[in-house]
Amino acid sequence: MWETLPEFGTAVLYGVLVAAAYTFAVSIVAAGGRPRLLQSARLGAYGTSALVLLGVAVLSYAFMTHDFRIKYVSGYSDRGMGFWYLLAALWGGQDGSLLWWLFLLSGYNVACIRWLHGRYRQLQPYVIATLMATVGFFTVLMLFSANPFEINMVGAKVDGEGLNPLLRDIYMIIHPPSLYMGFVGCTIPFAFAVAALVTGRLDNEWIVAVRKWMLFAWIFLTVGNALGMLWAYKELGWGGYWAWDPVENAACLPWFSASAYVHSTMIQERRNMFKVWNVVLIAITFFLTIFGTFLTRSGIIASVHSFAKSDIGIYFVWFMVIIVATSVALIVWRLPMLRSRSQIESVASREAAFVMNNWALLGIAAFIAVATLFSKISLLFWNEEITVGPHFFNRWMAPMGLFLLLLMGAAPLLGWRKTSNDALWKAARMPVIVALIVTATHFALGSSIGFPAIVPDDATAGASPVDLVMRAFSAIAPALTVALVAFNFAVVFQEFQRGIKARRRNSNEGGLQALLRLVNRSRRRYGGYLVHVGVGLLFLGFVGKAWDLEKEIVVSPGETVELGGYSFTYKDTKMTVDTEKRAITAFVEVKDSSGLRGTAEPAQHIYTKGGMNTSEVALLSGLRDDVYIVVGSVNPKTKRATFRLHVNPLVMWIWIGVLLMMCGAIVSLWPEGSWRSLGVWGTVRLATGTATGIMFAILAASAPVRALESSDPVTAQPQQRLNQPDLRNAPRLQPAPSR
Amino acid sequence: MSSTNSVRLPPLAVAVLMLATAIASGVMFGRGIGFLVGAGLALTTAIWLLWRSIQSLTGDAELSLEEALGLGAPSIEEERKHAVLRALKDLEFEKAVGKISDADYNTLVKKYRADAKRLLNQVDESLTPAREKAEVLLEQRLAAAGIKAKSYGSDAGADNDNPQQTTPADGDSALGASLSE
């Protein structure tokens, strides 16, 4: 039996395909209104999921027992790796990550079908059929292009090649699963949309339910992307957290369309409008998750995140064609039923604001997608490969992002159908005054505290009208951002205040009690406002980039350098050697006006096998600034060393903002009713949301991690598995003006 | 539906038990064995589920009460009723915080209340045959147990003048005895 374990694994995949096909067929027949067949389809779906679990368990067993007969196991693990890295290696490469995707999809399928128990009976068969079709696609992909159980042609190796050193990090254990949970979760709303379109059950009730599934996936898209940012910030050593890498861009695309959907669906509930928008947004979101994974895996765009190039792309292309064709056909067929009789009556209305929101979010997603693929587009049209870099993205994303921030603040001030000028002024008065006061204060005091309101943009060259306008906009962007963030905070504060006041008018509740009951009664609304505050903090963190400082120095031990109000004293360097690498660790004392901030220990790791170098960043985080130090070369005799020093303001607020976004989304998702009525899915949602929140909170709080050796003390044999250009000299997001 | 005396664990409890078994095996005999045990349990579960699915397809399997209830679902009117009630709740809130004008509020609340009334009547009408059937079955059951049932239908007014007296304890034990048959 042991000799055929790889074959057994492959047989399991064939079993999954057969079970998924069987369940698909039974579901379609069950749609004819035969309850027994529906029960059969449900059980078939559960059975298919159990088979996927079997496949994952077999592959995990192969990793744990170092079964190097299997090519994937030998390619991504070695005998020295500990348990968690062996487990993380499951999704470390192309083939295993597809199985992992299928595993998460199966988990979602079980949860969704269980939740459907007694609900939307007419939709159930088509929901199950769509989910099984997706399972079938991924299984075919693995069987014919990326089989994780493929055996080594040369036979079992003595030891494996191990995981890339850059991937030996706690983020490898949590970032891909979080992001995949977000991607995969978008399949459920798509299945519902297909079912609703096929059956013609386009009432508003299923939209309410689907919104919760999309919000659940949205939480993981947010957390997954944020963890990726944290990882890049901590690991890559170039001082930034987002490089507009193609795969990073692809990962955030569905976040934009999902965000548009969770807002747009409210209009359908209230005004029975935007039905077409909503089904289109659901289809686009699902499409973008597949598109994103296609970009990552096909190798058509070079990226540090890409898997090794393979022939897997064509399968994804066909699947995307099927998704688009099916979605378009169904929507066009049901267009008469989707069209709304109501219309937008005024620009100054909540409905109009949500339409603009939809267009803005989709527009941003489209811009990012086109810019990411521009090298291929330019090759197609002009026979020349033109790649756009981070500066291009930052230049155009700033105005679009600020427009979104403005909309986010203005929409809650508007009423349904129309808002009179008086009502609008009454609602907007306080937030506008707050924004003006904050702006005036910023202009008056900003420079003295190191955050000037106007920051000239030296990076944008050119004298064309567009360049001049963009340069001017870029200069005032910091002031605009701070003003709009203050505006948004004031709007949210006012909403809470109004709600509490309304409650206390009819009751004797104290302020805190009224607040808690207010949130409890309208979780979706106030959870959403918390998310808005989180987004505001995110923008505050992003704007810090306008004030960051960077300096490259060459110093000897004992020398001190000043930068941005900090003094950096290079103390010493130490070299340690273990079985896997040589580590050169520098010790730099960092002081600010109040005394010792901390001792930073940036390091260089030179791995024995493969000769790969990694930079271990030293990071001292604070609410105001992050001090970020990278060590370059060190003269072994004189210990004269090269350092790159960064002072990155307000970065911590990004992680706090993400945490608040998560909390707000969890409040929105919180099941209504008593604990007893929570049920299985309510408990799972609650537990998952809480666990994710705690995990992210711990990670964000522990972001100031000093450069340490990997906690895994065992021998490793790293080898370049991914495309890994040296990012130590990668372009930064924005130039650093001197203070 | 067949009656059964066996204890049926909820599916979540079964899944947790299986996970615990795999973890315990891993702790006692090594991680590899833990995953192997997990794989074995997953395989057994898959075979059982797929077999039950095929049995259900061919009509060989009996439908349990839980499964039968699961095949039922709220009617369209019931689902719409929830949506209307939710809209009414949102509307009251928006009125309280001054986000909607009085004229719009009056128009919308009238519309939603009319919708809610219509839907509640439709739901009631659709349930009436089943409710009447259930009452008849219950009366028969109670009569067999020697308890005279109180009528809550159209004769409620007449019955209220002469309420039927039952001894709660006797009634309960008789009813309990009849349900355990």
Chai-1 contact restraints between the chains, C-beta under 6 A:
chainA,res_idxA,chainB,res_idxB,connection_type,confidence,min_distance_angstrom,max_distance_angstrom,comment,restraint_id
A,P35,B,L71,contact,1.0,0.0,6.0,A-B,restraint_1
A,R36,B,S56,contact,1.0,0.0,6.0,A-B,restraint_2
A,Q39,B,S56,contact,1.0,0.0,6.0,A-B,restraint_3
A,Q39,B,E67,contact,1.0,0.0,6.0,A-B,restraint_4
A,S40,B,S53,contact,1.0,0.0,6.0,A-B,restraint_5
A,S40,B,S56,contact,1.0,0.0,6.0,A-B,restraint_6
A,S40,B,L57,contact,1.0,0.0,6.0,A-B,restraint_7
A,L43,B,L49,contact,1.0,0.0,6.0,A-B,restraint_8
A,L43,B,R52,contact,1.0,0.0,6.0,A-B,restraint_9
A,L43,B,S53,contact,1.0,0.0,6.0,A-B,restraint_10
A,G44,B,S53,contact,1.0,0.0,6.0,A-B,restraint_11
A,Y46,B,L49,contact,1.0,0.0,6.0,A-B,restraint_12
A,G47,B,A46,contact,1.0,0.0,6.0,A-B,restraint_13
A,G47,B,L49,contact,1.0,0.0,6.0,A-B,restraint_14
A,G47,B,L50,contact,1.0,0.0,6.0,A-B,restraint_15
A,G47,B,S53,contact,1.0,0.0,6.0,A-B,restraint_16
A,A50,B,A42,contact,1.0,0.0,6.0,A-B,restraint_17
A,A50,B,T45,contact,1.0,0.0,6.0,A-B,restraint_18
A,A50,B,A46,contact,1.0,0.0,6.0,A-B,restraint_19
A,A50,B,L49,contact,1.0,0.0,6.0,A-B,restraint_20
A,L51,B,A46,contact,1.0,0.0,6.0,A-B,restraint_21
A,L53,B,A42,contact,1.0,0.0,6.0,A-B,restraint_22
A,L54,B,A39,contact,1.0,0.0,6.0,A-B,restraint_23
A,L54,B,A42,contact,1.0,0.0,6.0,A-B,restraint_24
A,L54,B,L43,contact,1.0,0.0,6.0,A-B,restraint_25
A,A57,B,F35,contact,1.0,0.0,6.0,A-B,restraint_26
A,A57,B,G38,contact,1.0,0.0,6.0,A-B,restraint_27
A,A57,B,A39,contact,1.0,0.0,6.0,A-B,restraint_28
A,A57,B,A42,contact,1.0,0.0,6.0,A-B,restraint_29
A,V58,B,A39,contact,1.0,0.0,6.0,A-B,restraint_30
A,S60,B,F35,contact,1.0,0.0,6.0,A-B,restraint_31
A,Y61,B,G32,contact,1.0,0.0,6.0,A-B,restraint_32
A,Y61,B,F35,contact,1.0,0.0,6.0,A-B,restraint_33
A,Y61,B,L36,contact,1.0,0.0,6.0,A-B,restraint_34
A,M64,B,R31,contact,1.0,0.0,6.0,A-B,restraint_35
A,M64,B,G32,contact,1.0,0.0,6.0,A-B,restraint_36
A,M64,B,F35,contact,1.0,0.0,6.0,A-B,restraint_37
A,T65,B,G32,contact,1.0,0.0,6.0,A-B,restraint_38
A,H117,B,G70,contact,1.0,0.0,6.0,A-B,restraint_39
A,G118,B,G70,contact,1.0,0.0,6.0,A-B,restraint_40
A,G118,B,A73,contact,1.0,0.0,6.0,A-B,restraint_41
A,R119,B,A73,contact,1.0,0.0,6.0,A-B,restraint_42
A,R121,B,A73,contact,1.0,0.0,6.0,A-B,restraint_43
A,N204,B,A83,contact,1.0,0.0,6.0,A-B,restraint_44
A,E205,B,E79,contact,1.0,0.0,6.0,A-B,restraint_45
A,E205,B,A83,contact,1.0,0.0,6.0,A-B,restraint_46
A,G415,B,K99,contact,1.0,0.0,6.0,A-B,restraint_47
A,G415,B,I100,contact,1.0,0.0,6.0,A-B,restraint_48
A,R498,B,V97,contact,1.0,0.0,6.0,A-B,restraint_49
A,G499,B,V97,contact,1.0,0.0,6.0,A-B,restraint_50
A,A502,B,A96,contact,1.0,0.0,6.0,A-B,restraint_51
A,A502,B,V97,contact,1.0,0.0,6.0,A-B,restraint_52
A,V680,B,L12,contact,1.0,0.0,6.0,A-B,restraint_53
